């Protein structure tokens, strides 16, 4: 009786070991395929290669286990999971054969009003696409590298405000500013964003001297409206050494009113049509919202040279011009 029970127990144990071995073999084959390793069953005739692949499989499993453990305590993954729970998910994919939402169905083909609305919408989309293309060809919507000797001439020809990073090559905070200005250029397509590098850290550079950047330091952020300088600031103003607080940069540009959120760049128009002495405020155009309450600094006495009514200073563009063209009395009108 005891012998029969022993044999039965041995048979059950053998069956269990066979099942476990078969499960392990199936798991090894699945993991090997997932990691890009050969199937262990194909390496039975080569014990050396089979041992190497088994060791690789063991290392891959250990690495995956460690990676999963790190992801569990990763704060970035925790924020992504929280955002996925709060924010709505992506829209469902469009079913094939559903057609464009602007296409008319059989029931709507006989409705002239819907056909007219669809035609107007298509014309509007085509117009916006054409305007964006034209604005992009003129440098709007991106950060433009401008040679230092052509910067002043470039900003004088811009139909709208301009923001320029007078950069020093190799400056860490300057690289961060370039990234932020690229984002702002994409959002504010009515403002021209440029970058001009100065030589030798700015010492003796003609551009730095003309913009009077020796008073504020380099690298600097210079803002223009109508070709005139309306604000200058050194990069240390926007954050700790080697760093940059993007919110401070955006707030500085908003205070100077040089961010024009035009969808497709500034509206074309003659330079002589800009605000003169009798105007109360400048028409920013391009979709920028007009503030009902303006600061007193924008209501100063009109400039005797150009008639503008906001704080600014005139910068003489000496590149490629003669002293006679700049006026006999040393003044000039940058609207011409």
C-alpha positions in Angstrom: 0.0 0.0 0.0 2.8 2.4 0.9 4.6 1.5 -2.3 1.6 2.3 -4.4 1.2 5.7 -2.7 4.9 6.4 -3.3 4.6 5.6 -6.9 1.5 7.7 -7.3 3.3 10.7 -5.6 6.3 10.3 -7.9 4.1 10.2 -11.0 2.2 13.4 -9.8 5.6 15.2 -9.2 6.9 14.1 -12.6 3.8 15.4 -14.3 4.0 18.7 -12.4 7.7 19.1 -13.3 6.8 18.4 -17.0 4.1 21.1 -16.9 6.4 23.6 -15.3 9.1 22.9 -17.8 6.8 23.3 -20.7 5.5 26.6 -19.2 9.1 27.9 -18.7 10.0 26.9 -22.3 7.0 28.8 -23.6 7.8 31.8 -21.5 11.5 31.7 -22.6 10.4 31.5 -26.3 8.0 34.5 -25.9 10.6 36.6 -24.1 13.3 35.7 -26.6 11.1 36.8 -29.5 10.3 40.0 -27.6 13.9 40.8 -27.0 15.1 39.8 -30.5 16.9 36.7 -29.4 16.9 33.2 -31.0 14.3 30.7 -30.0 15.9 28.4 -27.3 14.3 25.3 -28.9 16.4 26.0 -32.0 19.7 25.9 -30.0 19.4 22.5 -28.5 22.2 21.2 -30.8 24.6 24.0 -29.8 25.0 24.0 -26.0 27.5 26.8 -26.0 25.3 29.2 -28.0 22.3 28.1 -26.0 24.1 29.0 -22.8 25.0 32.5 -24.1 21.5 33.2 -25.2 20.1 32.0 -21.9 22.5 34.4 -20.1 21.4 37.3 -22.5 17.8 36.5 -21.8 18.4 36.6 -18.0 20.1 40.0 -18.4 17.3 41.4 -20.5 14.7 40.3 -17.9 16.8 41.8 -15.1 17.1 45.1 -17.0 13.3 45.2 -17.7 12.5 44.5 -14.0 14.8 47.4 -13.0 13.3 49.7 -15.6 9.8 49.0 -14.4 10.8 49.6 -10.8 12.3 53.0 -11.8 9.2 54.0 -13.8 7.1 53.4 -10.7 8.9 56.1 -8.8 9.5 58.4 -11.8 7.8 61.8 -11.1 7.4 62.4 -14.8 5.4 59.3 -15.3 3.3 60.1 -12.3 2.5 63.5 -13.8 1.6 61.9 -17.1 -0.7 59.5 -15.5 -2.4 62.3 -13.5 -2.8 64.4 -16.7 -4.3 61.4 -18.5 -6.9 61.1 -15.8 -7.8 64.8 -15.8 -7.4 65.8 -19.4 -9.8 64.4 -22.1 -8.5 61.7 -24.3 -7.7 62.1 -28.0 -10.6 62.3 -30.4 -11.7 59.1 -32.0 -10.2 58.3 -35.4 -12.2 59.3 -38.4 -13.9 56.3 -40.0 -12.9 55.4 -43.5 -15.5 56.5 -46.0 -16.8 59.1 -43.6 -15.5 61.9 -45.8 -14.5 65.4 -44.8 -16.8 67.5 -42.5 -16.9 70.1 -45.3 -18.2 67.7 -47.8 -21.9 67.7 -48.5 -24.0 64.6 -48.1 -26.7 63.5 -50.5 -29.3 65.2 -48.3 -27.4 68.5 -48.3 -26.6 68.8 -52.0 -29.9 70.4 -52.8 -29.5 73.0 -50.0 -28.1 76.2 -51.6 -27.4 77.9 -48.2 -25.2 75.0 -47.0 -23.3 75.0 -50.3 -22.7 78.8 -50.0 -21.5 78.4 -46.4 -19.1 75.6 -47.4 -17.7 77.7 -50.3 -17.1 80.6 -47.9 -15.4 78.4 -45.4 -13.1 76.9 -48.1 -12.2 80.4 -49.3 -11.4 81.5 -45.8 -9.1 78.5 -45.2 -7.3 79.0 -48.5 -6.9 82.7 -47.7 -5.4 82.0 -44.3 -3.1 79.4 -45.7 -1.9 81.8 -48.3 -1.3 84.6 -45.8 0.6 82.2 -43.5 2.8 81.2 -46.4 3.5 84.9 -47.3 4.2 85.8 -43.7 6.6 82.8 -43.3 8.5 83.9 -46.4 8.9 87.3 -44.8 10.4 85.8 -41.6 7.3 85.8 -39.4 6.6 82.7 -37.3 10.2 81.9 -36.8 13.5 83.1 -35.2 15.6 84.7 -38.0 19.4 85.0 -38.0 20.2 88.5 -39.2 23.7 89.8 -39.8 24.7 92.6 -37.4 25.4 95.0 -40.2 21.9 94.5 -41.7 19.9 94.4 -38.5 18.8 98.1 -38.3 17.9 98.2 -42.0 15.9 95.0 -41.5 13.9 96.2 -38.5 13.2 99.5 -40.2 11.6 97.6 -43.1 9.4 95.5 -40.8 5.7 96.2 -40.9 5.2 95.9 -37.1 7.1 95.4 -33.9 10.3 93.5 -33.7 12.1 91.6 -31.0 15.9 91.0 -31.4 18.3 88.9 -29.4 21.7 90.5 -29.6 23.6 87.3 -28.8 27.0 86.4 -27.6 28.1 83.0 -29.1 28.5 80.3 -26.5 26.3 82.0 -23.8 24.2 79.4 -22.0 21.3 81.7 -21.1 21.4 83.0 -24.6 20.7 79.5 -26.0 17.7 79.2 -23.7 16.4 82.6 -24.8 16.7 81.5 -28.5 14.5 78.5 -27.7 11.9 80.6 -26.0 11.9 83.2 -28.7 11.3 80.4 -31.3 8.1 79.4 -29.3 7.0 83.0 -29.1 7.5 83.6 -32.8 5.2 80.7 -33.6 2.5 82.0 -31.3 2.8 85.7 -32.2 3.0 85.8 -35.9 2.6 89.5 -36.1 5.9 90.2 -34.5 9.3 89.8 -36.2 11.8 87.9 -34.1 15.5 88.1 -34.9 18.9 87.1 -33.6 22.1 89.0 -34.3 25.5 87.8 -33.0 28.1 90.3 -32.0 31.8 89.7 -32.4 34.3 89.4 -29.6 31.8 89.6 -26.8 30.5 92.9 -28.1 33.6 95.0 -27.4 34.1 97.4 -30.2 31.2 96.0 -32.2 29.4 98.7 -34.2 26.0 97.2 -33.6 26.4 97.1 -29.8 27.6 100.7 -29.9 24.7 102.0 -32.0 22.1 100.3 -29.8 24.0 101.6 -26.7 24.1 98.1 -25.3 27.2 99.0 -23.2 24.9 100.6 -20.8 22.8 97.4 -20.2 25.4 94.7 -21.0 25.5 91.7 -23.4 23.8 89.5 -24.4 20.7 91.7 -24.5 17.1 91.7 -25.7 16.1 94.7 -27.8 12.6 95.6 -28.8 11.6 97.8 -31.8 8.4 99.5 -32.8 8.3 101.2 -36.2 12.1 100.9 -36.4 12.7 102.7 -33.1 14.1 101.2 -29.9 11.4 101.0 -27.2 13.2 98.7 -24.7 16.5 97.1 -23.9 17.3 94.5 -21.2 20.3 92.3 -20.4 19.7 88.6 -20.0 20.7 88.6 -16.3 17.5 90.5 -15.7 15.5 87.4 -16.6 16.9 84.8 -14.3 19.9 83.6 -12.3 23.4 83.2 -13.9 23.2 80.6 -16.6 19.5 80.3 -16.4 16.4 81.9 -17.8 12.9 82.4 -16.5 10.7 82.4 -19.6 7.8 84.1 -17.8 9.9 87.1 -17.1 10.9 87.4 -20.7 7.2 87.2 -21.8 6.1 89.7 -19.2 8.8 92.1 -20.3 7.7 91.9 -24.0 4.1 92.3 -22.9 4.9 95.5 -21.0 6.5 96.9 -24.1 3.5 95.9 -26.2 5.6 94.2 -28.9 3.8 90.9 -29.0 1.3 90.9 -31.8 -0.8 87.8 -31.9 -1.6 88.0 -35.6 -2.7 84.7 -37.1 -0.9 85.4 -40.3 1.5 88.3 -39.7 0.9 92.0 -39.9 -1.6 93.6 -42.2 0.2 95.3 -45.2 0.0 99.0 -45.5 2.2 102.1 -46.3 4.6 103.1 -43.7 3.4 106.7 -43.9 0.0 105.6 -42.7 1.3 104.8 -39.3 0.3 106.9 -36.3 1.2 110.5 -36.3 1.0 113.3 -33.8 -2.8 113.5 -33.5 -3.5 109.8 -33.0 -4.3 108.5 -29.6 -3.1 104.9 -30.0 -1.4 102.8 -32.5 -3.4 100.2 -34.5 -1.6 96.9 -33.8 -3.8 95.0 -36.2 -3.2 91.3 -36.8 -5.8 90.2 -34.2 -4.2 91.8 -31.1 -6.8 92.8 -28.5 -6.9 96.6 -27.7 -6.7 97.4 -24.0 -9.3 99.8 -22.7 -7.0 101.1 -20.1 -3.6 102.2 -21.3 -0.7 103.3 -19.2 0.2 106.9 -19.0 3.6 106.2 -20.5 1.9 105.6 -23.8 0.3 109.1 -23.7 3.5 111.2 -23.7 4.1 114.2 -25.9 4.5 113.3 -29.6 8.1 112.9 -30.7 9.3 116.0 -32.6 11.1 113.8 -35.2 8.5 111.2 -36.1 5.3 112.1 -34.1 5.1 108.8 -32.2 3.4 108.9 -28.8 5.1 106.1 -27.0 8.6 106.1 -25.4 11.3 105.2 -27.9 14.7 106.4 -29.2 16.0 106.8 -32.7 19.0 104.7 -33.8 21.0 105.9 -36.8 21.4 103.1 -39.4 24.9 104.1 -40.8 25.4 100.8 -42.7 25.4 101.5 -46.4 24.3 105.2 -46.0 26.0 108.5 -46.3 25.9 111.3 -43.8 24.1 113.5 -46.3 21.2 111.1 -46.5 20.9 111.1 -42.7 20.1 114.8 -42.5 22.2 117.9 -42.1 21.2 118.6 -38.6 22.0 115.0 -37.3 18.3 114.0 -37.1 16.4 111.7 -39.5 13.0 110.3 -40.0 12.9 106.5 -40.0 9.5 106.4 -41.6 10.9 107.2 -45.0 
